[in-house]
Amino acid sequence: MNKTILSIALAAVFGFTAIASTPIENEKKQIKVSESTVTWKGYKVTGEHDGSINLKSGFLEMNGKSLTGGEFVVDMTSLTNNDLKAGQGKEKLEGHLKSADFFGVEANPTSKLVFTSVKPMNDTSYTVTGDLTIKGITKPVTLVVSMFENKATATIKLDRTKFNIKYGSGSFFDDLGDKAIYDEFDLVVDLAL
């Protein structure tokens, strides 16, 4: 009798352990926004600037260990510059980037990326197509997302003019000289799950 009870108890313990370690299908893994980072880098004829933006919310959809979808909301009001110091143009640049000339954050306080297609490249990397909304304009984008234990990373190059951000663009204005700002900027996303 004691052996039977012990056997049942062991079977239950090991059964629950096996269930707990089995990957969950169609799971939404919430992003730990306070531990995640989004950094940007913009380029102009005379140099570059870089900074960060905070995630407001987000999740990745997983089927077992495979990425199948995702969605992210970025808090555009948190946009900051990191390469200039206070009193040396930092506040002026941040204000200009938040103005209607660039991201118009008063009218558009968030940006959003929704995955529409996820294709595996190998065991840890995926080609992701998604709908990116900036300034109320939605355009398709493609990026590579790499997955690790409790982290995911992505790098994307964006053309700001597709989102009606034309200030200082040589594609739309002549004779800008060294005041020209390149159309493309980079985003590097590090997600904690």
N, C-alpha and C positions, 0 to 999 in steps of 0.2 A: 504494500500500500504506500509506504513512504517513498519507494523507488518510483512509483507511478506519479505521485504528487511532485516529486523532484523533477521527473522527466517533463511533466506538463509545464511546470514553472520555468525550466530551462528553455523549452520550446517557445514559450510565450516571450521570454526575454530576448532570445535570439531572433524570433520572428519580428518583434517590434524594432529591434536594432536594424534588421535588414530593410524593413520598410522605411525607417528614418533616413537611411543612407542612400536610398534609391532616388535618382533624380526625378523631379516632378515634371510631368508633361504640362505644357501650356501655362507655365508659371510666370507671373509678372514680378520681376525683381525690382523693388524700389531703389532708386539712386539715393545714396547718402549725400545730399546736396552740400552739407557743411564740410565734407571731406573731399569733394570733387572740385575740379578747376576747369575753367575755360579761359585760355589765353589767346590774345590776338596780336597780330603784327601787320602794320600798314606801311606802305612804301611811297616815298616821294623822290623826285629827282635829286634832292640834296641830302637824303638820308632815310630814316625810318623811325617809327614809334611803335611801342608795344605796351600792352596792358592786360587787364583781365575783366571778366564779366561773371557774375554769379548765376548759377542755375537756380531756378525757382522750384522746379519739380521735374520728375522724370522717372521712367522705368524702362527696363529691357524685358522683352518677352522671350522666354526660353522654352524649348521643348527638350527636356533632359538637359544635356550640356550644349545643345545647339541654339544659337541665336536665331530667332524667327521674326522679331519685330521690336519696336521701341517708339518712344515719344519723349520729347524734352521741351521744357519751357524755360527760356532765359530771361532774367530780370534786367532789361536794358537800362533801367535807372541806376544800376550798380556799376556801369561802365567806368573804368578808371584807367589812367595812364600810369605806367610804372617806370618809364625811363627818364622822366623829368621830376625835379624836386619842387616842393611847395615854394611859391614865390619866384620860380624860374620858368613859368609858362605852363606848369602842370594844370592849374585851375582853368586857364584860358583854353587850353586844348580840350580838356574834358567837357567844358561848357559848349565848345564848338561842335564836338562829336555828338553831343546830346541834342543839339539844335536841329531845326528843320533842314539845314544845309546837309546834314548827314543822317542820323538815325531818328530824329524827331521823337524823342522818348516821351515827351509830354503827351502827345497824341497816341503814341505806340509804345507803351511801357514794357511790353514783352515781345519776344520773338519765339517762334515755335518750329520744331522739326518733327515730322511724323514719318516713320519708315513706311515705305510702300512695297519694297521688294528687298529680300535678303538672300544672297547667293554665297554659299561657302567657297572659299578659295583653297583652304586647307583646314587642318584641325582647329586652328585658333583664329583665323582671319576670314572676314566676310566682305564682299562688295555689297554696299547698301545704297539703294536709291530711296530718296525721300522727298517730301514736299516741305520746303523751307519757307517760312513766312517772316519777312522783315518789312517794317513800315506798312503792314497791311497787304503786301504784295507776296503772292505765293508762286514759287518757281521750283522745278525739279532740280535736285542736286545728287551727285554721286560721291561717295566717300568710302574709305576702307576702315572697318572697325576690327580691332584685334582684342580678343578676350583672353584673360588670364584668371587665375583663381577667383578673387573677389574684385577684379578690376577690369576695365575696358578702356581702350584708347582709340582716338580717331584724329585724323588730320584732314583738313579740307581747305582748298583754295577757292575763294568766292569772288565773283565779279560784282562789285557793289552797284554798277550802273544798271544791272538787271532788276534792282530793287529801287530804282529811281533816285539813287544817290550819285549825283553827277558833279558835285562841287569840285572844282579844280581838275576835272578829267580832261586830258588831252584828246579824248575821243569826241568830246562835245564842244570844247572851247579852243580857239586858236591863240597863239602868242602868249601862252602861259609861262614860257621859259622855265626858269628854275622854281617856279611856283606850282608846277604840275604835280599832281598826286596820281599815282598809278591806280588803275581800276581794280586790280586784284589785291586781296588781303588774305592772310592766313589765319585759321583757327586751329588750335590744338586743344583737344578735349581729353581730360583724364577723369574717368568715372570710378567712384568707389561704390561697390554693391553691398 
